[in-house]
């Protein structure tokens, strides 16, 4: 392993992606091979990133919410396949089929709840808003990433345990594992070595936008952790600690949909098979931070990248570090695959052209700021490359297909995530991630 190559690569990405600071770790057999900070944790005060610099976890926190749930399952206080109405009696009647397992695996079918994250709410007030959330599809019939579902899991844990979910994590995981800086988010508490979060708006670096104290405790991903905490967390995973092996098996098993299809997500973990090896992990994005954690199970090696920029492509940085550690970890995610349903691609092109000409359609869900999506669509159309989309992934998902395309623009590479209703042959949702091309 040539750490100079790793350092050179991370520093080059720091500059290329205009990221203020990065913490990167490589862990083998539960031990550190490489722990290092790059750049600045706070630009205004010129504070460098260190191994004990505290970053927000963003959605990596979902794996910890799942741990809190499974701790209560083992304590006989929760039952995975029981209706969540048993724990939330005021929930709507149409939530009766939804179970904890559905929430954990993003298969509950709940739509997104439109909540003002700058407003303070009690748990009860959050739940009342969630109760008005429409059902997008019957529970268990397909997969759809849901922050709403994980927030609800947190409220269930709070109610059943008579403790906040993060208090359970502190007592049952963080303290026993000596994860000294792992804790819930707070803007008012004194948090030593806390990194600032940043975002780029029209090319200008800005501080993260303010979020209410209550929104920053939601169980969808509201923790602080340092690189040193991730090292200790990885040691727990390496030994399948805290929980029983049976519980870990459930956590790390891809969910099975009602039609028998398997979808590559467990309880708070993305689950892949790469070169016949189980690879588990998660990424996160929240309030000026991007995070990535990935484990190759057979080799018992993990990689972590924490960045204090909402625009950072941490997945690419993590894969670059892994490749420089061992060339066997090199991943070619851009391989063109055979398009079995070219009409779906044609439908996507038509929808992007409509967005470029008329703005975002109400018929299509978007997981990105509408203005940004329109800009991306205009660029794709203007450069005439909509007929050159490369299909690189096609994942069956109940009555949907989840597809990933690449588009090489003059100065940018666009990754297009699109979900299609395969019965209607229509686009259901679009997300476009834009990144500056590497020269």
C-alpha positions in Angstrom: 0.0 0.0 0.0 1.4 3.3 -1.1 0.0 6.0 1.2 1.7 8.7 -0.8 -0.7 7.8 -3.7 -3.6 8.0 -1.3 -2.5 11.4 0.0 -1.9 12.7 -3.5 -5.3 11.5 -4.7 -7.2 13.0 -1.8 -5.4 16.3 -2.0 -6.1 16.5 -5.7 -9.8 15.8 -5.1 -9.9 18.4 -2.4 -8.7 20.9 -4.9 -10.7 19.6 -8.0 -14.0 19.4 -6.1 -13.3 22.6 -4.1 -13.9 20.8 -0.8 -12.7 22.6 2.4 -11.8 19.5 4.3 -11.8 15.7 4.3 -11.2 13.0 6.8 -10.3 9.6 5.3 -9.8 6.2 6.9 -8.8 2.7 6.0 -9.5 -0.1 8.5 -8.3 -3.7 8.3 -9.5 -6.4 10.7 -10.9 -3.7 12.9 -7.5 -1.9 13.1 -6.4 1.4 11.5 -4.2 1.3 8.4 -4.7 4.9 7.5 -6.4 7.7 9.5 -5.8 11.2 8.2 -7.3 14.7 7.9 -6.9 16.9 4.8 -7.7 20.6 4.4 -9.7 22.7 6.8 -12.5 21.9 9.2 -13.2 25.6 9.6 -12.2 28.0 6.9 -12.9 31.2 8.9 -10.7 30.1 11.8 -8.2 28.2 9.6 -8.6 25.0 11.6 -7.2 21.8 10.0 -9.0 18.5 9.8 -7.6 16.0 12.3 -8.6 12.4 13.0 -10.7 13.6 16.0 -12.5 16.3 14.0 -16.2 15.8 14.4 -18.4 15.6 11.2 -22.1 15.1 10.8 -22.9 11.6 9.8 -25.9 12.5 7.6 -27.7 9.3 6.5 -25.0 7.0 7.7 -26.9 7.6 10.9 -29.6 5.2 9.6 -27.5 2.2 10.4 -27.4 3.4 14.0 -31.2 3.9 14.1 -31.5 0.3 12.8 -29.2 -0.8 15.7 -31.4 1.0 18.2 -34.4 -0.8 16.8 -32.7 -4.2 16.9 -31.5 -3.6 20.5 -35.2 -3.2 21.5 -36.1 -6.3 19.4 -33.6 -8.3 21.3 -35.0 -6.7 24.5 -38.4 -8.1 23.5 -39.8 -4.5 23.4 -40.3 -4.4 19.6 -41.4 -7.0 17.0 -40.1 -6.6 13.5 -43.2 -8.0 11.6 -45.8 -6.4 13.8 -47.9 -3.4 12.5 -46.5 -0.1 13.5 -50.0 0.9 14.6 -49.3 -1.2 17.7 -46.7 1.4 18.7 -48.4 4.4 17.1 -52.1 4.0 17.9 -53.0 7.3 16.4 -51.5 6.4 13.0 -54.0 6.3 10.1 -55.9 3.1 9.4 -54.1 2.6 6.1 -50.8 2.3 8.0 -52.0 -1.0 9.5 -50.1 -3.2 6.9 -46.8 -1.3 7.6 -44.3 -3.1 9.9 -41.0 -2.1 11.4 -39.3 -4.3 8.8 -40.9 -2.2 6.1 -39.7 1.0 7.6 -36.1 -0.4 8.1 -35.9 -1.5 4.5 -37.6 1.5 2.8 -40.4 -0.6 1.6 -43.3 0.9 3.7 -44.6 2.9 0.7 -44.9 6.2 2.6 -44.4 9.3 0.5 -42.2 12.2 1.6 -43.6 14.5 4.3 -43.2 18.2 3.5 -41.9 19.5 6.8 -40.3 22.9 7.5 -36.9 22.0 8.9 -36.4 25.5 10.3 -39.5 25.1 12.6 -39.4 23.6 16.0 -41.8 20.6 16.6 -42.4 18.1 19.4 -42.4 14.4 18.6 -46.2 14.4 18.6 -46.3 17.4 16.2 -43.9 15.6 13.8 -46.0 12.5 13.9 -49.2 14.4 13.2 -47.6 15.7 10.1 -46.3 12.3 9.1 -49.8 10.9 9.5 -51.0 13.1 6.6 -48.3 11.6 4.4 -49.9 9.8 1.4 -49.3 6.1 0.7 -47.4 5.9 -2.5 -47.6 2.1 -2.9 -48.7 -0.9 -0.8 -46.1 -1.9 1.8 -43.6 -4.5 0.6 -44.4 -4.1 -3.1 -41.3 -2.0 -4.0 -38.4 -0.1 -2.5 -38.3 3.7 -2.2 -35.7 5.5 -0.1 -37.6 7.2 2.8 -36.2 9.7 5.4 -39.8 9.8 6.6 -39.7 6.1 7.5 -36.5 6.4 9.5 -37.8 9.5 11.4 -40.9 7.4 12.4 -38.6 4.6 13.6 -36.9 7.1 15.9 -40.3 8.2 17.4 -41.3 4.5 17.9 -38.0 3.8 19.7 -38.5 7.0 21.8 -42.0 5.9 22.8 -41.3 2.3 23.6 -38.0 2.8 25.4 -39.1 5.9 27.3 -35.7 7.2 26.2 -34.6 9.1 23.1 -33.1 6.8 20.5 -29.7 8.5 20.8 -29.7 7.9 24.5 -30.0 4.2 23.7 -27.1 4.5 21.3 -25.0 6.3 23.9 -25.6 3.6 26.6 -25.5 0.5 24.5 -23.0 1.3 21.7 -21.1 4.6 22.1 -20.0 4.3 25.7 -19.1 0.5 25.6 -17.1 1.0 22.4 -15.4 4.2 23.7 -16.8 6.2 20.8 -16.1 9.3 22.8 -17.2 11.9 20.3 -20.2 10.1 18.8 -23.4 11.9 19.9 -26.6 13.7 18.7 -26.4 17.0 16.8 -26.7 20.2 18.6 -25.9 23.8 17.5 -26.0 25.1 21.1 -23.9 22.5 22.9 -20.1 23.0 23.1 -18.8 20.2 20.8 -15.0 20.0 20.8 -13.3 19.8 17.4 -16.6 20.3 15.5 -16.2 20.9 11.7 -18.3 23.5 10.0 -20.4 22.5 7.0 -20.3 24.3 3.7 -22.2 24.4 0.4 -21.4 26.0 -2.9 -24.0 28.3 -4.3 -23.3 29.6 -7.9 -19.6 28.8 -7.3 -19.4 30.7 -4.0 -18.7 28.8 -0.8 -21.3 29.5 1.9 -21.9 28.2 5.5 -24.5 25.5 5.9 -28.1 26.7 6.2 -29.5 26.8 9.7 -31.8 23.9 10.8 -34.0 23.7 13.9 -32.8 21.9 16.9 -35.7 19.3 16.7 -35.0 18.6 13.0 -31.4 17.9 13.9 -32.4 15.1 16.2 -34.5 13.1 13.7 -33.5 9.5 13.3 -32.9 9.7 9.6 -29.4 10.8 10.3 -28.5 13.3 13.0 -25.3 12.2 14.7 -21.8 13.6 15.1 -18.9 11.2 14.7 -15.1 11.6 14.2 -12.9 9.3 12.1 -11.8 7.7 15.3 -15.4 6.9 16.1 -15.8 5.2 12.7 -12.7 3.1 13.5 -14.4 1.8 16.7 -17.7 1.3 14.9 -16.0 -0.7 12.2 -14.4 -2.9 14.9 -18.0 -3.7 16.2 -19.1 -4.7 12.7 -16.0 -6.8 12.2 -16.8 -8.9 15.2 -20.6 -8.6 14.8 -20.7 -7.1 18.3 -23.5 -5.6 20.4 -26.2 -7.8 18.8 -26.6 -11.5 18.2 -25.5 -13.1 15.0 -29.1 -13.7 14.1 -29.8 -9.9 14.4 -26.8 -9.1 12.2 -27.9 -11.6 9.6 -31.3 -9.8 9.4 -29.6 -6.4 9.2 -27.3 -7.4 6.3 -29.8 -9.4 4.3 -31.2 -7.7 1.2 -35.0 -7.1 1.5 -37.3 -9.5 -0.3 -40.3 -7.8 -1.9 -43.8 -9.3 -1.9 -43.2 -10.6 -5.5 -40.1 -12.5 -4.4 -37.7 -10.0 -5.9 -34.6 -9.1 -3.8 -33.6 -5.4 -3.5 -30.0 -4.6 -2.4 -30.8 -2.9 0.9 -31.0 -4.2 4.4 -31.6 -2.5 7.7 -29.9 0.9 7.1 -27.2 -0.6 4.8 -26.8 -0.7 1.0 -25.8 -4.3 0.1 -23.9 -5.2 -3.0 -22.0 -8.1 -4.5 -18.7 -7.1 -6.1 -16.4 -9.7 -7.5 -18.3 -12.4 -5.6 -17.7 -10.4 -2.3 -20.3 -9.0 0.0 -19.9 -5.2 0.1 -21.9 -3.2 2.6 -22.1 0.6 3.3 -24.0 3.8 3.1 -23.6 7.4 2.0 -25.1 10.5 3.5 -25.7 14.2 2.7 -27.0 16.8 5.2 -26.4 20.4 6.1 -23.1 20.9 4.4 -21.7 17.5 4.9 -21.2 14.4 2.7 -20.2 11.0 4.1 -19.4 7.5 2.9 -18.6 4.2 4.6 -18.0 1.0 2.8 -16.9 -2.5 3.9 -15.6 -5.4 1.9 -16.7 -8.3 4.1 -14.5 -11.1 2.8 -11.3 -9.0 3.1 -12.6 -7.4 6.4 -11.5 -4.0 5.2 -13.4 -0.7 5.4 -13.0 2.7 3.9 -14.5 6.0 5.2 -14.6 9.4 3.7 -16.1 12.4 5.5 -16.3 15.8 3.8 -17.6 19.2 4.9 -19.1 20.2 1.6 -22.6 19.3 0.3 -21.2 19.2 -3.2 -18.5 16.6 -2.5 -18.6 13.3 -4.4 -17.5 11.2 -1.5 -18.3 7.9 -3.2 -15.9 8.6 -6.0 -13.2 9.7 -3.5 -13.8 6.5 -1.4 -13.5 4.3 -4.5 -10.3 6.1 -5.5 -8.7 5.5 -2.1 -9.7 1.9 -2.2 -8.2 1.5 -5.7 -4.9 3.0 -4.6 -4.8 0.8 -1.5 -5.3 -2.3 -3.7 -5.9 -2.3 -7.4 -8.2 -5.3 -6.9 -10.7 -2.8 -5.5 -10.8 -0.9 -8.8 -14.5 -0.5 -9.8 -15.7 0.4 -13.2 -19.2 1.8 -12.5 -19.6 3.2 -16.0 -19.7 0.0 -18.0 -22.5 0.2 -20.6 -25.1 -2.5 -20.2 -27.6 -3.9 -22.7 -30.8 -1.8 -22.8 -33.5 -4.5 -22.8 -36.2 -1.7 -22.7 -35.1 1.1 -25.0 -38.5 2.7 -24.9 -37.9 3.5 -21.2 -34.7 5.4 -22.3 -36.7 7.2 -25.0 -39.3 8.2 -22.4 -36.6 9.6 -20.2 -35.2 11.7 -23.0 -38.6 13.0 -23.8 -39.2 13.9 -20.2 -35.9 15.7 -19.8 -36.6 17.7 -23.0 -40.0 18.7 -21.5 -38.2 19.8 -18.3 -35.7 21.8 -20.4 -38.5 23.5 -22.3 -41.3 23.9 -19.7 -39.8 23.3 -16.2 -40.4 20.4 -13.8 -43.6 18.5 -14.4 -46.0 17.8 -11.6 -46.3 14.2 -12.9 -42.6 13.4 -12.2 -41.1 13.3 -8.8 -37.7 14.9 -8.4 -35.2 14.5 -5.6 -33.3 17.7 -6.4 -34.0 21.4 -6.4 -36.3 22.1 -9.4 -34.2 24.9 -10.7 -31.0 22.8 -10.6 -32.9 20.0 -12.4 -34.0 22.5 -15.1 -30.5 23.8 -15.6 -29.2 20.2 -16.0 -31.9 19.4 -18.5 -31.2 22.5 -20.5 -27.5 21.7 -20.6 -28.2 18.1 -21.7 -30.5 19.3 -24.5 -28.3 22.2 -25.6 -25.2 20.0 -26.0 -27.2 17.5 -28.0 -26.2 14.5 -26.0 -29.6 13.2 -24.9 -29.3 10.5 -27.6 -26.0 9.4 -26.1 -27.1 8.4 -22.6 -25.2 5.4 -21.3 -27.3 2.9 -19.3 -25.0 1.5 -16.6 -27.5 0.0 -14.1 -31.0 -1.5 -14.3 -32.5 -2.7 -11.0 -35.9 -4.4 -10.9 -38.0 -2.9 -8.1 -41.5 -4.4 -7.9 -43.5 -2.9 -10.8 -40.7 -0.3 -11.3 -37.2 -0.3 -12.8 -34.6 1.8 -11.1 -32.0 2.9 -13.7 -28.8 4.8 -13.7 -27.4 6.6 -16.8 -24.2 8.6 -17.5 -24.0 11.6 -19.8 -20.7 13.1 -20.8 -21.1 16.9 -21.3 -18.3 19.3 -22.4 -17.3 20.3 -18.9 -19.4 18.0 -16.7 -20.4 14.4 -16.2 -24.0 13.9 -15.3 -25.3 10.8 -13.5 -29.1 10.4 -14.0 -31.0 8.3 -11.6 -34.5 7.5 -13.0 -37.3 5.3 -11.8 -39.8 4.0 -14.3 -43.3 2.4 -13.9 -42.7 -0.6 -16.1 -46.5 -1.3 -16.6 -47.2 2.2 -17.8 -43.7 2.6 -19.4 -43.5 6.0 -17.8 -40.9 8.0 -15.9 -41.8 8.1 -12.2 -38.9 10.1 -10.7 -35.7 11.8 -11.9 -32.5 12.8 -10.0 -29.5 14.3 -11.8 -26.1 14.6 -10.2 -23.7 16.9 -11.9 -20.0 16.9 -11.5 -17.0 18.6 -13.1 -15.2 16.4 -15.6 -11.7 15.1 -14.7 -9.1 16.3 -17.2 
